[in-house]
Amino acid sequence: MNRHDSELYPSTSLRLPRFDVTIMERVVLGGRDSGTLKSDVYALFESHPHLLRNPVEQLSKAEHRQLVRECLRLLLRQGYSPLSYFVKDPQAYFNLGEYLSLVDLSLTVKMGVQYSLWGGSIVNLGTEKHRKTFFTAVDQFQIPGCFAMTELKHGSNVAALQTEAVLDLSTDEWIIHTPDDGAIKWWIGNAAEDGRMATVFARLKIPSRVRVGAYDDHGVHAFVVPLRDAQGNELQGVEIRDCGYKVGLQGVDNGAIRFTHVRVPRENLLDRFASVGRDGKYTSPLETEGKRFAATLGELTGGRVGLTFASLGVLKGATTIAVRYSAHRQQFGPDKDSPEVAVLDYPSQQLKLMPMLATAYALHFTRDVLISKYTDMKRNKDDDEVLVADVHSLSAGLKAYTTSYTNSALSVARECCGGHGYAAVNRLGALRSDHDIFQTFEGDNTVLLQQVAALLLKQYKDSFPKGSLVATFSYLKLMMQDALPANPLVSHATEPSHLRNPGFLKKALRYRTAKLLHTLAARLRTHTASNRKKKGSKGSAAAAAFHAWNTCLLHVLALSRAHIESVMLDAFLTAVETCPDADCRRSLKAMADLFALERIHADVMFRNEDYIAPEKEKAIRKMIEHLCGEIRGVAVPLVDSFGIPDHILRAPIGLSSMDGFDPYGEYLSSIGFNV
């Protein structure tokens, strides 16, 4: 028993104590941000209210794009240096993205394009000559740039991109060309209006040294390609079109680009992982095309980290609006002489919002783990292969999980706010429209989850000869014992102290991951062998493995989600254990318990495997309901601890000033009533 045992296993008859919101906000900040960056950024926009878009205004895309430019330039004038943050202080850079997500999500995305993608490609894929040439101009938005990877016919399958970069030995230039309409670069941020240059991903082709008239295709590489001159005119051979109105993010100027034999110097190849000499000789420190490709894509991890932070900012905002509204809104009562009851006092509303609140906190503490690992990786200059793989997997999985969860939570929050949640002025609709694409860009979520599973399988395979595992996957060394049939005494245990025991909760989620991993590995072996047998000598090993993977795809995705949830619980319980304030710690522990128990109860696998007996399932369900009721008592201070000021939240039904104040006044005023 440790020093917090009396707090971690409280009696179910006790209410959670009220805590000091300022202390909890410091816990959320975690000591890595004193709050200065956050308060300074929010104060800056408070002093420039004309840049805070009124949710009911129907701006044209041109007006919205101009507003976003003005916001970005304001930040730069105030001395913020986003690309310097990205390189030297990633925590500050990604925190800034989260803080700005509720200012305007288009602003966050445009900054991500300019700095994580365009700037990040220069910094991470180029060499010192590229950094010296472009760093300051990119940082100060003097050279707005693009990240031209996606094509009309290829998005997730980057290896199949068709755009060509052919070396002309006679002029020492690359010829960038779009071979057909399917290869037109599509959805390229900053392209429609602002972009002057782009990092273009294209197939690097060099005249063959052994086949006269032929070219050797070395796969997809990155090239710096000018798009417009200083006056904004398209350069010769560059054709750009506006992708037009979208479902959301109208403040981002997405465009489509066609290249027709555009010539750029040989030095415009971003050559950290491969270079080409004046004689056309191709060299690389990485011995295979596969490793070069993986290294190139691995440098895009920062974009996924940024989307995780921004998506979490949206989730915090939506949860704040829904919880505050539900705590204030009253409907029905015992009789006509009794006061009406707050909507949040109904168990049905609690069951929707309290797990959402708990998950927001779980994601917050897990993204802290991610940024810590990411910062260590960059500090080590990507030399630690184990850490690089760990960060790649965690960023992919957490981006997929966070954005998918937030997307669903936005709909739940809107529903929990009834008709008032449908009003544009209360922002939930706009946030939902703007955020929706987060599930797709910087890696489609389904594809990213498969990457997580692939690394889990590799770790599983490697654990047998090596006997040890590292980093985020270290718990898999317990896989064999965790995958054993459950102890009958544990399967039937229903005591509250057991159900809320961190040991039980962690082991349950680890058991699920281990079981899914063990059975997936067996299924893949079986299906691969079966496919090879059916095809005989005509079937390739790669084809057999591909079809086996596709057959098991739903199993693959379930494994990845289970792994991420296990990592989230570990991060949450670590935050509980290290919380310095007893009252805050009690609330955090209740939310961690709710997070885990809801996942256990929702997954039928636990019951199918006899890990959870019927009576225990009922006890878990009752405990979930009890925890929702407990957390309801501190739900408002918990969302207050996110520290989102009213002028940033800008949703009349969700303002912190609701206590002792009519929240409908501003709402009525927004549609023209004198109040």
C-alpha positions in Angstrom: 0.0 0.0 0.0 1.4 3.4 -0.9 0.9 6.8 0.6 -2.2 7.6 -1.4 -4.1 4.3 -0.8 -6.7 5.8 1.4 -7.5 8.3 -1.4 -7.3 5.9 -4.3 -9.8 3.5 -2.8 -12.4 5.9 -1.2 -15.7 4.7 0.1 -18.4 5.0 -2.5 -20.5 6.9 0.0 -18.2 9.9 0.0 -18.5 13.0 -2.2 -15.5 14.3 -4.0 -14.1 17.4 -2.2 -14.1 20.7 -3.9 -10.6 21.6 -5.0 -8.8 24.9 -5.7 -9.2 25.5 -9.5 -5.9 27.5 -9.6 -4.1 24.4 -8.2 -5.8 22.1 -10.7 -4.9 24.4 -13.5 -1.3 24.3 -12.5 -1.5 20.5 -12.4 -2.9 20.6 -16.0 -0.1 22.9 -17.1 2.2 20.3 -15.5 5.1 22.7 -14.9 6.2 22.7 -18.5 4.4 25.9 -19.2 4.2 28.4 -16.4 1.1 29.8 -18.0 2.9 32.8 -19.4 2.6 31.8 -23.0 -1.1 30.9 -22.6 -2.0 34.1 -20.8 0.1 36.3 -23.1 -1.5 34.8 -26.2 -5.0 35.1 -24.9 -4.4 38.7 -23.6 -3.1 39.6 -27.1 -6.4 38.6 -28.7 -8.4 40.2 -25.9 -6.7 43.5 -26.9 -7.6 42.9 -30.6 -11.2 41.7 -30.4 -11.8 42.5 -34.0 -9.7 39.5 -34.9 -11.9 37.1 -32.9 -14.4 36.0 -35.4 -18.0 36.3 -34.4 -19.5 32.8 -34.9 -22.7 34.1 -36.4 -20.9 36.1 -39.1 -21.0 34.4 -42.5 -17.6 35.4 -43.8 -16.7 34.6 -47.4 -13.6 32.5 -47.8 -11.7 35.5 -49.0 -12.7 37.5 -45.9 -11.9 34.5 -43.6 -8.5 34.0 -45.2 -7.6 37.6 -44.8 -8.7 37.5 -41.1 -6.4 34.5 -40.5 -3.5 36.3 -42.2 -4.0 39.3 -39.9 -4.0 37.0 -36.8 -0.8 35.4 -37.9 0.9 38.7 -38.7 -0.2 40.0 -35.3 1.6 37.1 -33.6 4.7 37.7 -35.6 4.7 41.5 -34.8 4.5 40.7 -31.1 7.7 38.7 -31.4 6.5 35.1 -31.6 8.8 33.0 -33.6 6.9 29.8 -34.5 9.6 28.0 -36.5 12.1 28.7 -33.8 9.7 27.2 -31.3 9.2 24.2 -33.5 13.0 23.6 -33.7 14.2 24.7 -30.2 11.1 24.4 -27.9 8.6 22.0 -29.4 6.5 22.1 -26.2 5.9 25.8 -26.6 5.2 25.4 -30.3 2.5 22.7 -29.8 1.0 24.4 -26.8 0.6 27.5 -29.0 -1.3 25.4 -31.5 -3.6 24.2 -28.8 -4.3 27.7 -27.4 -5.1 29.1 -30.8 -7.4 26.2 -31.7 -10.3 28.0 -30.0 -9.3 31.4 -31.4 -9.8 30.1 -34.9 -9.0 26.5 -36.0 -8.1 27.8 -39.5 -5.3 29.8 -37.9 -3.9 26.7 -36.2 -4.1 24.8 -39.4 -2.5 27.6 -41.5 0.3 27.8 -39.0 0.7 24.1 -39.1 1.1 24.2 -42.9 3.6 27.1 -42.7 5.7 25.8 -39.9 5.2 22.1 -39.1 5.0 21.1 -42.8 6.7 23.7 -45.1 9.2 24.9 -42.5 9.5 21.4 -40.9 10.4 19.9 -44.3 13.2 22.4 -44.8 14.5 21.8 -41.3 14.1 18.1 -41.1 14.5 16.9 -44.7 17.0 19.5 -45.9 20.6 20.2 -44.9 22.4 23.3 -43.5 22.4 25.1 -46.9 18.6 24.9 -47.0 18.2 26.0 -43.5 20.5 29.0 -44.0 18.6 30.0 -47.1 15.0 29.7 -45.9 14.7 29.6 -42.1 14.2 33.3 -41.3 12.0 34.0 -44.3 9.8 31.0 -43.5 9.6 31.9 -39.8 8.4 35.5 -40.5 6.0 34.4 -43.2 8.0 36.3 -45.8 8.0 33.1 -47.9 4.6 31.5 -47.4 5.0 27.9 -48.4 3.2 24.7 -49.1 3.7 21.0 -48.5 2.8 19.4 -51.8 2.4 15.8 -51.1 -1.2 14.7 -51.7 -2.3 14.1 -55.3 -5.8 13.8 -56.8 -5.5 10.0 -57.0 -3.1 9.3 -54.2 -3.2 10.5 -50.6 -2.4 7.9 -48.0 -0.3 5.8 -50.4 2.6 8.2 -50.7 4.9 5.6 -52.2 2.6 5.6 -55.3 2.8 9.3 -56.0 3.2 10.1 -59.7 4.7 13.6 -59.9 8.1 13.3 -61.5 11.5 15.0 -60.8 13.8 14.1 -63.7 17.4 15.2 -63.7 18.7 17.0 -66.8 22.4 16.4 -66.7 23.1 19.0 -69.4 21.7 21.9 -67.4 22.1 20.5 -63.9 18.4 20.9 -63.2 15.4 18.9 -62.0 12.4 19.0 -64.3 9.3 18.8 -62.1 6.3 17.5 -64.1 2.7 16.4 -63.6 2.4 13.4 -65.9 -1.4 13.2 -65.9 -4.4 14.7 -64.2 -4.4 12.1 -61.4 -1.0 13.5 -60.3 -2.2 17.1 -59.8 -1.3 18.1 -56.3 -4.6 18.4 -54.4 -5.8 20.0 -51.2 -2.4 21.8 -50.8 -2.6 24.3 -47.9 -1.4 27.9 -48.6 -1.4 27.1 -52.4 -4.6 28.9 -53.6 -3.4 32.4 -52.6 -0.3 32.8 -50.4 2.2 30.1 -51.4 5.3 31.3 -53.1 7.3 28.1 -52.8 6.5 24.5 -52.0 8.1 21.3 -50.9 7.0 19.0 -53.7 7.1 15.3 -53.2 8.0 13.6 -56.5 9.6 10.5 -58.0 13.4 11.1 -58.3 14.5 9.9 -61.7 18.1 9.9 -63.0 19.5 8.9 -66.4 20.5 5.2 -66.1 24.2 4.5 -66.3 23.6 1.0 -67.8 20.4 1.4 -69.9 20.8 4.0 -72.7 17.8 6.4 -72.8 16.2 4.9 -69.6 15.9 6.4 -66.2 16.4 4.9 -62.7 13.5 5.6 -60.4 14.7 6.1 -56.8 11.2 6.6 -55.4 9.6 9.6 -53.7 11.9 12.5 -52.6 11.3 16.1 -51.6 12.2 19.2 -53.7 11.9 22.9 -53.1 9.9 24.4 -56.1 9.0 28.1 -56.5 5.4 28.7 -57.3 4.9 32.5 -57.6 7.1 35.6 -57.9 7.2 38.4 -55.3 4.1 40.0 -56.8 2.1 36.8 -56.5 2.1 35.9 -60.2 2.4 32.2 -61.0 5.7 31.2 -62.5 6.1 29.6 -65.9 4.9 26.0 -66.0 3.0 26.4 -62.7 -0.8 26.3 -62.8 -2.7 26.7 -59.5 -6.5 26.5 -58.9 -8.5 27.2 -55.7 -10.1 24.1 -54.3 -13.1 26.3 -53.3 -15.4 26.2 -50.4 -15.0 23.2 -48.0 -17.1 21.8 -45.2 -15.0 23.9 -42.8 -11.6 25.7 -42.4 -12.6 28.4 -44.9 -9.7 30.5 -43.6 -7.1 28.1 -45.1 -6.4 28.6 -48.8 -6.3 25.0 -50.2 -5.3 24.7 -53.8 -4.5 22.3 -56.6 -1.2 22.5 -58.5 -0.2 21.3 -61.9 3.5 21.4 -63.0 4.5 21.4 -66.7 8.2 20.9 -67.1 9.2 23.3 -64.3 13.0 23.5 -63.9 14.7 24.0 -60.6 18.4 23.7 -59.6 19.8 20.4 -58.6 20.5 21.8 -55.1 16.7 22.1 -54.6 16.6 18.5 -53.6 16.2 18.3 -49.8 19.1 16.0 -49.4 19.4 14.9 -45.8 18.7 11.3 -46.7 19.9 11.2 -50.3 21.9 13.4 -52.6 22.7 13.5 -56.3 26.1 14.8 -57.6 26.8 16.9 -60.6 27.6 13.7 -62.5 24.2 12.3 -61.7 25.4 9.8 -59.1 22.9 9.0 -56.4 24.1 8.4 -52.9 22.5 7.9 -49.5 23.5 7.0 -46.0 20.6 4.6 -45.9 21.1 1.4 -47.8 17.6 0.7 -49.1 14.8 2.7 -50.7 12.4 1.4 -48.0 14.6 2.9 -45.2 15.0 6.2 -47.1 11.2 6.4 -47.6 10.5 5.5 -43.9 13.1 8.1 -42.7 11.5 10.8 -44.9 7.9 10.1 -43.7 9.2 9.7 -40.1 10.1 13.4 -40.2 6.4 14.3 -40.6 5.7 13.2 -37.0 5.6 16.8 -35.8 2.5 17.4 -37.9 0.7 14.6 -36.1 1.8 15.9 -32.7 0.4 19.3 -33.6 -2.9 17.9 -34.7 -3.2 16.0 -31.4 -2.7 19.2 -29.4 -5.1 21.2 -31.6 -7.8 18.5 -31.5 -7.5 18.3 -27.7 -8.0 22.0 -27.5 -11.2 21.7 -29.4 -12.3 18.8 -27.1 -11.6 20.9 -24.0 -13.6 23.7 -25.5 -16.6 21.6 -26.4 -16.6 19.8 -23.1 -16.5 23.1 -21.3 -19.5 24.5 -23.2 -21.6 21.3 -22.7 -20.8 20.9 -18.9 -21.3 24.5 -18.0 -24.6 24.7 -20.0 -25.9 21.4 -18.5 -25.0 22.6 -15.0 -27.0 25.8 -15.4 -29.9 24.6 -17.6 -32.9 23.5 -15.6 -35.7 21.3 -16.9 -38.6 19.6 -15.1 -38.9 18.9 -11.3 -40.7 16.7 -8.8 -43.8 18.9 -8.9 -45.0 22.4 -9.8 -44.0 23.9 -6.5 -40.5 22.6 -6.6 -37.6 24.1 -8.5 -36.6 22.6 -11.8 -33.6 20.2 -11.8 -30.3 21.0 -13.6 -29.9 18.9 -16.7 -26.5 17.7 -15.4 -28.2 16.1 -12.4 -29.9 13.6 -14.7 -27.9 10.3 -14.9 -28.5 10.2 -18.7 -26.7 13.5 -19.1 -23.9 12.5 -16.7 -23.3 9.3 -18.6 -22.7 11.3 -21.8 -20.6 14.1 -20.4 -18.6 12.7 -17.5 -16.8 10.1 -19.5 -16.1 12.8 -22.1 -14.6 15.0 -19.4 -12.5 12.0 -18.0 -11.2 11.2 -21.6 -10.2 14.9 -22.1 -8.0 14.7 -19.0 -6.7 11.3 -20.1 -5.7 12.6 -23.5 -4.2 15.7 -21.9 -1.8 13.7 -19.7 -1.0 11.3 -22.6 -0.1 14.1 -24.9 2.3 15.2 -22.2 4.0 11.8 -22.5 4.1 12.2 -26.3 5.7 15.7 -26.3 8.3 14.6 -23.7 9.3 11.7 -25.9 9.2 13.9 -29.1 11.4 16.5 -27.4 13.9 13.8 -26.3 13.9 12.4 -29.8 14.8 15.8 -31.4 17.4 16.5 -28.7 19.1 13.2 -29.7 18.9 14.2 -33.3 16.8 11.2 -34.2 19.8 8.9 -33.5 18.0 6.6 -31.0 16.1 4.2 -33.4 14.1 2.7 -30.6 12.9 6.1 -29.4 12.1 7.2 -33.0 10.0 4.1 -33.5 8.2 4.7 -30.2 7.4 8.4 -31.0 6.3 7.5 -34.5 3.9 4.9 -33.2 2.6 6.9 -30.3 2.1 10.1 -32.4 0.3 8.1 -35.1 -2.0 6.3 -32.6 -2.7 9.3 -30.4 -3.4 11.5 -33.4 -5.9 8.9 -34.7 -7.5 8.3 -31.3 -7.7 12.0 -30.3 -9.2 13.3 -33.5 -11.7 10.4 -33.8 -12.8 10.8 -30.2 -13.1 14.6 -30.5 -15.1 14.3 -33.7 -17.7 12.1 -31.9 -17.6 14.2 -28.8 -18.5 17.3 -30.7 -21.8 15.7 -31.8 -22.5 14.5 -28.2 -21.8 18.0 -26.8 -24.2 19.5 -29.4 -26.9 17.0 -28.4 -26.3 17.7 -24.7 -26.9 21.4 -25.3 -30.3 20.7 -27.0 -31.5 23.3 -29.5 -29.2 25.9 -28.1 -26.3 23.8 -29.1 -27.5 24.1 -32.7 -27.2 27.9 -32.6 -24.1 29.1 -34.6 -23.3 31.6 -31.9 -22.5 28.8 -29.5 -19.8 27.5 -31.8 -20.3 23.7 -31.6 -21.5 23.4 -35.2 -18.6 25.5 -36.5 -16.1 23.5 -34.4 -17.5 20.3 -35.7 -17.2 21.4 -39.3 -13.7 22.8 -38.9 -12.4 19.8 -37.0 -13.9 17.0 -39.1 -11.0 16.9 -41.6 -8.6 16.3 -38.7 -9.5 12.6 -39.1 -8.0 12.6 -42.6 -5.1 14.9 -43.1 -1.6 14.3 -41.8 -2.5 10.6 -42.1 -5.9 9.0 -42.4 -6.8 7.6 -39.0 -7.4 4.1 -40.3 -4.0 4.0 -41.9 -2.3 5.4 -38.8 -3.8 2.8 -36.6 -2.5 0.1 -38.9 1.0 1.6 -38.5 0.6 1.2 -34.7 -0.4 -2.4 -35.0 2.5 -3.1 -37.4 5.0 -1.9 -34.8 3.3 -3.8 -32.0 3.6 -7.0 -34.1 7.2 -6.3 -34.8 7.8 -5.8 -31.1 6.0 -9.0 -30.3 8.1 -10.9 -32.8 11.3 -9.4 -31.7 10.6 -10.1 -28.0 11.2 -13.8 -28.4 14.8 -13.8 -29.5 15.8 -10.7 -27.5 13.7 -11.3 -24.4 13.1 -7.7 -23.6 11.0 -4.7 -24.8 11.4 -1.0 -24.4 9.7 2.3 -24.2 5.9 2.5 -24.7 5.7 -1.2 -25.4 7.5 -2.4 -22.3 4.4 -3.8 -20.7 4.2 -6.4 -23.5 6.8 -8.4 -21.8 4.0 -9.4 -19.4 1.9 -10.6 -22.4 2.2 -14.3 -21.9 1.2 -14.2 -18.2 -1.5 -11.6 -18.8 -3.0 -13.6 -21.6 -3.5 -16.6 -19.3 -7.1 -17.4 -18.3 -8.3 -15.0 -15.6 -8.2 -16.0 -12.0 -11.8 -17.0 -11.1 -11.6 -15.1 -7.9 -10.7 -11.9 -9.8 -13.3 -12.6 -12.5 -16.1 -12.5 -9.9 -14.7 -9.8 -7.5 -17.2 -6.9 -7.2 -15.9 -4.9 -4.2 -15.5 -1.2 -4.9 -12.0 -1.2 -3.7 -11.2 -3.9 -6.2 -13.0 -2.3 -9.1 -11.1 1.0 -8.4 -7.7 -0.7 -7.8 -5.1 0.7 -10.3 -3.6 -2.8 -10.5 -6.9 -4.3 -11.7 -7.6 -1.5 -14.1 -4.1 -1.5 -15.7 -3.9 -5.3 -15.9 -7.4 -5.5 -17.5 -6.5 -3.1 -20.3 -3.1 -4.7 -20.8 -4.7 -8.1 -20.9 -7.0 -6.9 -23.7 -4.1 -5.6 -25.7 -2.0 -8.7 -25.1 -4.8 -11.0 -26.1 -5.6 -9.1 -29.2 -1.9 -9.0 -30.2 -1.4 -12.7 -29.5 -4.5 -13.8 -31.5 -3.8 -11.4 -34.3 -0.3 -12.7 -34.8 -1.7 -16.3 -34.9 -4.4 -15.3 -37.4 -2.0 -13.5 -39.7 0.3 -16.6 -39.8 -2.7 -18.8 -40.5 -4.2 -16.7 -43.2 -0.8 -16.0 -44.9 0.0 -19.7 -45.0 -3.5 -20.5 -46.3 -3.2 -17.8 -49.1 0.2 -19.2 -50.2 -1.2 -22.7 -50.3 -4.2 -21.6 -52.4 -2.0 -19.7 -54.9 0.8 -22.3 -55.0 4.0 -21.4 -56.6 2.3 -18.5 -58.5 1.5 -16.6 -55.4 4.1 -14.2 -53.9 4.8 -13.9 -50.2 3.9 -10.2 -50.3 0.5 -10.8 -51.9 -0.3 -13.5 -49.3 0.6 -11.2 -46.5 -1.4 -8.4 -48.0 -4.5 -10.4 -48.2 -4.0 -11.9 -44.8 -3.7 -8.4 -43.3 -6.8 -7.2 -45.1 -8.7 -10.2 -43.8 -7.7 -9.3 -40.3 -8.0 -5.5 -40.7 -10.8 -5.0 -38.1 -8.8 -7.0 -35.6 -5.8 -4.8 -36.4 -7.7 -1.6 -35.7 -9.1 -3.0 -32.4 -5.6 -3.9 -31.3 -4.3 -0.4 -31.9 -7.1 1.3 -30.1 -6.7 -1.1 -27.2 -3.0 -0.3 -27.0 -3.6 3.5 -27.1 -6.2 3.2 -24.3 -3.8 1.2 -22.2 -1.1 3.9 -22.7 -3.6 6.6 -21.8 -4.5 4.9 -18.5 -0.9 4.5 -17.5 -0.3 8.2 -18.2 -3.4 9.2 -16.3 -2.6 7.1 -13.2 1.0 8.5 -13.2 -0.6 12.0 -13.1 -2.8 10.9 -10.2 0.2 9.5 -8.3 2.3 12.6 -8.8 -0.4 15.2 -8.1 0.7 17.3 -5.1 -2.7 18.3 -3.9 -4.9 15.7 -2.1 -8.3 17.2 -3.2 -7.2 17.5 -6.8 -5.8 14.0 -6.7 -9.2 12.5 -5.6 -11.0 14.0 -8.6 -8.3 12.9 -11.0 -8.4 9.4 -9.6 -12.2 9.3 -10.0 -11.9 10.3 -13.6 -9.1 7.8 -14.3 -11.3 5.0 -12.8 -14.2 6.1 -14.9 -12.1 6.2 -18.0 -10.9 2.6 -17.5 -14.1 1.1 -16.3 -16.1 2.5 -19.2 -13.6 0.9 -21.7 -13.8 -2.4 -19.8 -17.6 -2.4 -19.7 -18.0 -1.4 -23.4 -15.7 -4.2 -24.8 -17.6 -7.5 -25.0 -14.2 -9.3 -25.3 -13.9 -9.2 -21.5 -17.1 -11.1 -21.1 -16.5 -13.5 -24.0 -13.1 -14.4 -22.5 -14.7 -14.9 -19.0 -12.4 -12.2 -17.7 -15.5 -10.4 -16.3 -18.2 -12.6 -14.8 -21.9 -11.4 -15.2 -22.1 -10.2 -11.6 -18.9 -8.3 -12.0 -20.2 -6.7 -15.2 -23.2 -5.4 -13.3 -21.0 -4.1 -10.5 -18.8 -2.3 -13.0 -21.9 -0.7 -14.6 -23.1 0.5 -11.2 -19.7 1.9 -10.4 -19.6 3.8 -13.7 -23.0 5.4 -12.8 -21.7 6.2 -9.3 -18.5 7.7 -10.6 -20.5 9.9 -13.0 -22.5 11.1 -10.1 -19.4 11.8 -8.0 -17.6 13.7 -10.8 -20.8 15.7 -11.6 -20.2 17.5 -8.3 -16.9 18.8 -9.4 -17.5 18.9 -13.2 -17.7 22.7 -13.5 -14.4 23.3 -11.6 -12.8 20.5 -13.7 -13.7 22.3 -16.9 -12.7 25.7 -15.4 -9.3 24.2 -14.8 -8.8 24.0 -18.6 -8.3 27.7 -18.2 -10.2 28.9 -21.3 -11.2 32.5 -20.9 -14.6 33.7 -22.0 -13.4 35.9 -24.8 -11.7 32.9 -26.3 -14.5 30.4 -25.8 -17.1 32.9 -27.1 -20.1 30.6 -26.6 -22.8 32.4 -24.6 -24.2 29.2 -23.1 -20.8 28.1 -21.9 -19.3 31.2 -20.3 -17.7 31.0 -16.9 -19.6 34.1 -15.8 -22.8 32.0 -15.6 -22.7 31.8 -11.8 -24.9 34.6 -10.5 -25.5 35.8 -14.0 -28.1 35.2 -16.6 -26.3 33.3 -19.4 -29.1 34.0 -21.8 -28.4 37.7 -21.9 -25.6 37.6 -24.3 -27.3 34.9 -26.3 -30.4 37.1 -26.7 -28.3 40.1 -27.5 -26.5 38.1 -30.3 -29.8 37.9 -32.2 -30.8 41.5 -31.7 -32.8 41.7 -28.4 -32.2 44.6 -26.1 -31.3 43.1 -22.7 
